[in-house]
Amino acid sequence: MKSISDITRKSAATGSSPCMPARLWLCLLIAFVFVGTAAAQSADKPIVILLGPPSSGKSTQADLIQKRYSFASITREQLMQDDPSVLARQKQPGVNAVEPRTDPALNGLFLKRLEKTDISKGLLLDGYPATKDHGDFMTKVIREKNLARPLVLKLELSDAVVRERLKGQAPTQIEQDLKDYHRETDFFSVYFPQANIVLINADRKPDAIFDDIRKAIDKHLKP
């Protein structure tokens, strides 16, 4: 098979016009540029994941993020409501039920919702992914769909402050929620290395917390 340079040299020697090969080369070049641009645009769509323990103010910060950046939003609560019957069927032998927040079935529900969500301005995920299984699935989706490296905003709040903010609720439930949260997220960087994780001090006023969140997102969005 002749290369473009071979054809060009032969055309120059014979005086013939390399019009058709040149047109072919131009078409190929345009195609490569188009594919490359499409891939770059897909990878440029920011993905922001918001994590935090109970009472850390995630809902407030999620609202502020959406108002400023107009990201599409997918929350764990939405996924749990999309098809509760799927979650109910996900049971292991000898186990009565699987905790919905950590259920592997959320992966399929996430993919379905993602495919019908306009993420042209970016995507905000609240509460998902939250386990190693979720992180592995998210990594696969990012690779297959050529999505951008996620920015994880992890709201930091001590267990003592969580207990103080939730006083009045059943102590056993508070402790279980804290246990679940730490089990799901303390090793997030290990099982989701594709993410850029930024720790945010959540023991402050909402405006101060969002100021740090805004700085982290703006830095992440810089080319």
N, C-alpha and C positions, 0 to 999 in steps of 0.2 A: 504494500500500500504506500503511495507517494505522500510525502508530507507537503504542507502548504509552501514551505520554503523551496522544496524541489520543484513544485509546479511554477512558482514565481521565477526561479532561475531559468527554467526551460522557456517560459514565456518571454523573458527578457532576451534570450539568445535567439529565438525565432521571430521575435517581433509580434507574436500573437498576443491577443488580449486575455488576461487572466480574470475576465469579468465574472464568469460563473463560479470559479473557485473563491473569488473575493466575496461574492454575494453569500456563498455558503459559509465562509469564515465569519462574515458579519452576522449572519443569522445565529451561528453557534455562539458568538460572543454575546449577542443580545440575550440569548437564552441563558447563558451562564450568569450574566449580570442579574437577570430577572430572578433566577432561582436563588442566587446569593443574597439579593436584596430581600426577597420574601423570607428567607431563613433568618436574616438579621433582624427584620421587623418582628418576627415571631419571638426571637430571643430577647428583644428589647422590651417586651410587655412585662412590666414589673409584677412580681408576685410577693406579697407581704403577708406573713403569717404572724398572727397575734396570739401569744400565750400568756397565761398568768394564773395564779392560784385563786381560790374563791375570794371574793370581795376586793380584788385588786383593781377594779374599775375597767375591765376589758370592754364592756358594752359602751361605756362613755367614750373611751378612746377610739373604738371602732367607728362610732358616729362622727367623731371629729375628723378622723382620717378620711372617711367617705366624703364629708362636706368639702374638705380641702382638695382632695385629689380625684374625686369622682370614680374611684375604683369600683368595679363590680364586686359583689360580696357573696361568699358562700360560708355559711356557719354550720357548726356541728348540729345545732338544733334543727336547721333546715333539712339536713341530710337524714336526721332521725325521724323527721316527719314525712319525708318523701315516700317511704314505704315501710311502715312499722312492721308489717308482716314478714319482711325479709329479715329484719333484726330478730324477730321472735323465733325464726326458724334456726338461727345460728346458735346451736347448742352443742356442747361437748359431752361425750359419754361420762356419766356419773356426776355431771354438773347441771344444776337446775336451770341456770341461765347464764348468759354472757353479759357483762356490764355494757350497756349500749354505747357509752362514750368510748370504749376501747374495742368495740366489735369490728372484726375484719370486714364485715358486710358493708361498712361505711365506705370502703374503697370503691366498690361497684357503684354505690349511690353517688359518690363524689364524681366519678368519671361521667356518669349520665348527666349530672347537673352541669359539669364543666363543658360538655359538648354542646349544650344549648344556651350557654352563657356568653354574652359579648364581653370579652376581656381586652378589647382594643385599647382601653385606657389603663389597664392593669387589673389585678385581682387581689382582693383582701380575703384571707382565710382566717376564720375565728374558731379556734378549738379543734381544728383538723389541719394537718396530721398530729396525732397525740401519742402514738405508740411506735415501736419498731416496725411492726407490720405496716402501719400507715406510712411511715417514712420510706420503707423499701418500695412500696407501691408508688408513692409520690415521685421518688427518684426515677422509676421506670417511666412514668407519665411525662416527666420533664424531658427525659432523653428522647422518647418517641415523638413528642410534639414539639421538640426544639424550643422549650420554654426557657425563660431566664432563670438564673440562679436565684433562689428565694432569699428574701430578707426576713429573718425571724426576729420579732420584737418580743423579748421575754420580760414581762413585768415582774420585778423582784419585790417580794414582800415577805417579811419574816413570819414564821408560824405564830409567834406571840401576837403580832399585830393582827393577823387573820383571826385568831381566837378572840381578840378584843373586839374586832369589828362584827364578829358573828355571835357575840354573847347574846343569850336569849334563845339560841337554837340548841338542839340536843347535842351535848358534848360528844357523844359517841359518833354522831353523824359528821360533826366537824372534823374529828380525828380521822375518820374514814376518808373524808374528802381530801384532807391533807396528804394522807398516805397514798391515795390514788394519784394525786397530782404529782407528787415526787417520783413515784414509780414510773409515771408516764413521761416526765419531762426532764428529770435530772441528768439523764444521759443522752439528751437530744442531739448534742453535737457529735456523739459517737455513732449513733445509728442514722443520722441524717447529715453526713459531712458535706453534702452539696449546698447546704444553707449557710448564709452569712448571718451569724447570731449576734445580736446586740442586746446587752442587758440594760434595762431601764428601771431606775429607782421609782417604785410605785407608792412609796410612803410620803407622798407630797400632794399638793393641790393639783387638780386635774389640768389646769393650764400649764403648770410647770412640767408635768409629766409629758403633755403633748408637745411642749417646746422641744424636749429631747427626742421625741418620736419624729417630729417634723425634720429636725436636723439629720437624723439617721436616714430617713427616707430620701431627703434631698441629696445627701451624699451618695446614697445607693443609686440614684437616678442619673448621676453625672456620668457622661460618656467616658 
